Amino acid sequence: MPRLLAIRLSLALTALVLFALGIRSDSTYLRMAGIVLLGAALILRFVGGRTPRL
């Protein structure tokens, strides 16, 4: 598994866990932390070189 993919997946899973815990415990801070981490995972989606198509 490529390194960047592992980082994106771990950020996304952590974000989902934090968001779910925030909903369950009615904590705005946990929900916001989950949203921020999910945004970071989304931004990392566009990072990295692609091979050009010919």
Steps between C-alpha positions, in 0.01 A plus 500: 500500500646836404589730785268785398206264468562366850509853639175593324323187622616544858390865500161410357442217749609716792269776379205263482566367850532851645186615321302200627626552855408868476147416394463234767629718783348822360843666487544777248879489532525134405268550204702797378826308541351221291391743230844665492678165470263391226577826319871430535450154353307658212777752434757219500291337228632761258863483617745279320628465153307331228643350192399706198268340249619488143 
